[in-house]
Amino acid sequence: MKIAKPITAQARDKHVHASPSVPKVRKLKRRPVGELPSRTNDPERTKADILDVASREFAEKGLSGASVNEIAQVTRTSKRMIYYYFGSKEGLYRKVIEENYRKLRALDASMDLDKLAPLDALVALVSVSFDFHHDHPEFVRLVMVENIHHARHTAELPNLNQLNIGAIETLRKICNRGVEAGVIRSGIDPLALHITISALCFHHVANRYTLSTIFGNDMTSKAALATRRQIVIDTVVRYVAP
């Protein structure tokens, strides 16, 4: 049996204080507020426009406060067309939830993490998750809205569980490789690690306004974000250290 060399403090600090080159989160092109999309005979484009506008509407006003009429007006469609595509207001909301999770998981899947050393792969994954949550605050708000409803609508999305299992398996592989290389301690639950990463990337976005108001520190400034990003990376790396 090959015995892994123990990780040195110097090697660990290299990962704590320096991030590898990671792919930047591709920001989705957002339509300026008030700008109407052009009419199109492409059903898929129409549905994508509806989901884009609906994501903002549900994120800002919640399920009960969102207006299908408003979504129809902004997308230059009709309430009847929206119901034809999605069945109901609740059906549209569920599709919005599913598509927002799909964007995040597609981003995870696009990263070739197997080519990176275990700690580099972990840092890359944390970095991309942090950037996604910051760049898509509507995703954070939608998750908060769904938790108000006790995940009742998420429970009606059978594909969502399978979609998110991939994120756990990715962390499992990274941890297994890290244990073998002697840079990650054994016994880490990949689900618990995933929840920790999600919490660290989620909290400052969900609470940016209250934190900024209470402590007088602009949580959206470049300096604050850079500091928070590094703290999140450091916290995760130190957590998995042998």
N, C-alpha and C positions, 0 to 999 in steps of 0.2 A: 504493500500500500504506500502510495506517495504521501509523505507528510508535508503539508503546506507550511511555508515559512511564516512566522508571525508577522503581522503588519507593524511597522515601526511608527513611532509618533511623527517622524518627519514625513513618511509616506502618507499618513492620514491627513496631516495638515495641508499637504499639497491639494487634496481634494476638498478640504473644508474651505480653503481660501482662494481656490482658483477653479473656475468652471471650465469644462471642455467646450470646444466649439459645438454649439447645438443649433439645430435648424430653427429659424425664426418662425413664429406663428404667423401664418398668412392671414392678414386681416381681411375679413370680408368687406367688399366694397359696399358701403352703406348709402342709400339714397337720402339726399338732404331732406330734412323735415319739410313737409308741405309739397314736395315735388312728386307729381303723379307719374306712375309708370306708363309707358306708351301701350296702347292696346295691341294685342297680339292674338293670332289664331293658333298659337302653339299651346296646347293644354298643359304641358309640363312646365313651360315658362310661366303660364298663368298661375298654376298651383304654387310654384316657387315664390312668385310675387306675393301671393296671399299668405303663405307661411312666413315670409319675411316681415310683412306688415303686422300679421297676427302675433308674432313673437314679441314685438315691441308693445302692442296693445295689451296683451295678457300680462307682460312683465310690468307695465306701468299701472295697470288698473285691476289686475287680478282676474279670476275667472268670472266672478259675478259682475264686476264693473265694466268689463270689456264689452264693446259694442260691435256686433257683426255688421251693422249698418255702416259704422265708421270704417271698418276694414274694407267693406265693399266700395265705399266712396273713394278711399285712398287708392285702391287697386283698380278703380274704374271697371269693376265687375258688378255683380249683383248678389244680394242675399240668397236668391234662388240658386245661383251658380255655385256659391260657396257651400250651400247645403247639398248640392248635387255631387260635389267633389268629396266632401268630408262628412256628410250625413247630418250633422248638427253642430251647434256651438261647442258642445262637449267633445264631439269627434274632432273638430278643428283643434281644440286645446290639446287633446291627447296627441295628435299628430305633431303639433308644435313641440311638445315635450320630447317625443321620440326623435325628431329631427335634430334638436339641439344636442341631445346626448350622442347622436350619430356623428355630428360634426367633431365633437371632442374625441370620440373613439377612433374615428377615421384619421385624425391627426396623430394619435398614439401609434396606430398601425402603420403609418407612413414612415416612421422612424426606423432605420436599420440598426437597432440597438445591439444585435448579436455581434456586430463588427467592433463594438466599443468594449473596452475593459469594463468589468462589472460596476465599479464606482462611477466611472465616466458615464455609463449607460443610465445609472440611477440619477445622477445629477442632470443629465440631459432630459430625462423624463419629468423630473421635478420642475425644471426650468420651463419646459413647454407647457406644463399644466398651469404654472403660475401665470405665464403670459396669456394663456387662453382665458383664464378667469378674469384677468385684468381687461383684456380686449373685448370681452363679451359679458358685460355686467348684466345684460338681459337674461343670460343663462343662470346666473346666480339668483336673480329675482324670481325667475320661473321655478327654480328648485324650492325657494322659500314659499312661494304661493302653493306649490304642490304639497309641501309639508303642512301648511295650514289645513289642507283637505285630507291630511293623514294618508297621503299617497294613494288615495282611492282611485284616481285615474291612472296612475302608474301601474297599479295592480292589474289593470285591464289591457296592458301592453305586453303580450307574451314574448315579443322579440327583445324587449329591453333587458331582461335578465341575461340572455345569451350574449347580447351586445356588450354588456359590461363585464362578463366573465373573462373576456380577453384581457382586460386591464389587470385582473388579478393574476392570470397566468403569466403575463409579461413580467410582473414583479417577482413571481415565484422563480422564473428562470434566472432573473438577475441575481436573486438571493442565493440560489443554488450555485451559480458560477462564482459568486463572491465568497461563499463558504469554502469552495474547492480551492480558490486562490488565496485564502487566508486573509481576505480584506473585509469580510462581512461575517458577523457572528452567526452561529447556528441557532435554530429555534425561532426564527422570526416568522410570524404569521403574515403572509402576504396581504390578506384582507385587512388586518389591523394596520399594516403599513400603508395600504391604499387609503384607508380612512384618515390616517394621520396626515398624509400628503394633501388629501382633498380639504381637510379642515384648515390646514395652514394656508392653502391657496385661496380658500373661500372667505375666510373671516374678514380680512381687511377690505375686501370688496363689498361684502354684505353690510359692513359697519363703517364704511369710509366717511359718511357724513356725520354720524354721531361722534366718532373718534376725532374727526377734524374740529368739530364744534366744541367738544368738551375740553380737548387738550390744546386747541389752538395750533394744530399742526396739520398742514395740508397733506392728506394722505394720497392725493392724486399727483403730487409734484414728482418730477423725475428723480430728485434726490431721495425722497421718501420711498418711492417704489424700488429704486436700486438697493437701498438699505434693507427694505423688507424682503426683497427677492433673495439677497445673500443670507439673511437670517434664516429663511425657510430652508435654503440649501444646506447651510451649516447644521441646522437642527436635525434634518433627516440623516445626513452623513454621520453625525456623531451618534445618533440613535442606533444605527446599524453597525457601528464600529465594534470589533472584537473586544 
